Amino acid sequence: MKNHKRAWATVNLSKLEKNINTIKQQISPSTGIMAVVKADAYGHGEKEVLRKLESIGIKYFAVSNLDEAISVRNICPDGDILILGYTPPEYADELIQHNIIQCIVSEEYASELNKNAVSPVRCHIKLDTGMGRIGLKYSKVSDCCDSVERIAALPTLSVEGLFTHFSVADSDDAENIEYTKKQADFIKSVYHTLEKRGTKLLHMHFLNSAGTGYHYDSESTLARIGITMYGLYPNYALPLPCAVEPVMEFKAVISNVKTAVKGDFISYGRTYEATEPVKIATATVGYADGYSRLLSSKGQVLIKGKRCRIVGRICMDQMMIDVTDVDVKAGDIVTLIGKDGDDVITADELASWYGTIGYEVVCGISKRVPRIYI
Ligand SMILES: *Cc1c(COP(=O)(O)O)cnc(C)c1O
């Protein structure tokens, strides 16, 4: 891949493998890993991530929509691919043709999909047990089972599983822990009741990264692992039982170094004014690369192992940094996310500076930034 050393991201695939192995050690062999590779593998690059995952024996993949599913299918001719969200029912043919498993978001949706399908569409039925997003929503287990049975009886749907999604599995608050337990209890009850009533489904899954880390339950046949596989934490403030390491780093270079004297302004809007002589470096990265403008005068970067502050507004393609205490020159590397010397800035830490989560930071690193695979 072309890399003109402006702004780039490195993706360390052996760390990805290590993270998967760490997660595997924590779960029982009865739980398969379903690698969540939506949004271009959380910004890491779907193709290379999938090749690695396939090479280490991962067989289940989850994506957000049909386009992503087809793209994954073109890379992985075998594995099971589950679409976690909505696909318009008129695309039933594409689901069949590419052997994709569709999430059933409601009973009405199941009936529409059934009408549009000429041969059985593989599907997993989603239950809304407390997330409030998609899925069958029932307060009584028996009513929920009735609905699942009606869906399972539709001739052109092949129901292979049941799943739900936790909303607060990343919290250590007692009420939230109780809430998560209720979500798990509900789906387990539905699954076991269905079995007693004669419908045995191959899969029941309710674990995301946080669920797997903090509420592991071997009854979940799959663990839908996203963020921890990429080495970030579901909740930055809460350590995981198994330590994972960030897979991606984000770098740029210094293009220009100058001294600003008292009264000089830096960047758009003149929001930064030097009150004493400061050494200012310009870096070759900006918000069009996915480094949020909300980090203006707030973000920090590493240069030669030292923390430096961003000064003034972040521009589309460039930003300025106070390097008064660092010996720098044009061409030196600026680490936005990653390790430099003894210090490290994680996507999670960067996210905490402007009120978001590591997920949004890594997904947001733009297409313009080449991914370099290690
Ligand atoms: C995105 C997603 C996941 C993965 O979540 P992580 O917190 O990244 O592990 C799992 N399940 C569903 C339904 C999702 O939408």
The ligand as an SDF file (V2000), in Angstrom:
LIG
                    3D

 15 15  0  0  0  0  0  0  0  0999 V2000
  -21.8070   -4.1600   17.8280 C   0  0  0  0  0  0  0  0  0  0  0  0
  -22.5000   -5.2910   18.4640 C   0  0  0  0  0  0  0  0  0  0  0  0
  -21.7850   -6.2370   19.2100 C   0  0  0  0  0  0  0  0  0  0  0  0
  -20.3290   -6.0660   19.5780 C   0  0  0  0  0  0  0  0  0  0  0  0
  -20.2220   -5.1910   20.6570 O   0  0  0  0  0  0  0  0  0  0  0  0
  -18.8280   -4.9740   21.4220 P   0  0  0  0  0  0  0  0  0  0  0  0
  -19.1800   -4.1370   22.5820 O   0  0  0  0  0  0  0  0  0  0  0  0
  -17.9400   -4.2650   20.4450 O   0  0  0  0  0  0  0  0  0  0  0  0
  -18.3270   -6.3160   21.7570 O   0  0  0  0  0  0  0  0  0  0  0  0
  -22.4530   -7.3430   19.6650 C   0  0  0  0  0  0  0  0  0  0  0  0
  -23.7840   -7.5110   19.4280 N   0  0  0  0  0  0  0  0  0  0  0  0
  -24.5110   -6.5930   18.7380 C   0  0  0  0  0  0  0  0  0  0  0  0
  -25.9510   -6.8280   18.5480 C   0  0  0  0  0  0  0  0  0  0  0  0
  -23.9000   -5.4420   18.2610 C   0  0  0  0  0  0  0  0  0  0  0  0
  -24.6250   -4.5390   17.6090 O   0  0  0  0  0  0  0  0  0  0  0  0
  1  2  1  0
  2  3  1  0
  2 14  2  0
  3  4  1  0
  3 10  2  0
  4  5  1  0
  5  6  1  0
  6  7  2  0
  6  8  1  0
  6  9  1  0
 10 11  1  0
 11 12  2  0
 12 13  1  0
 12 14  1  0
 14 15  1  0
M  END
$$$$
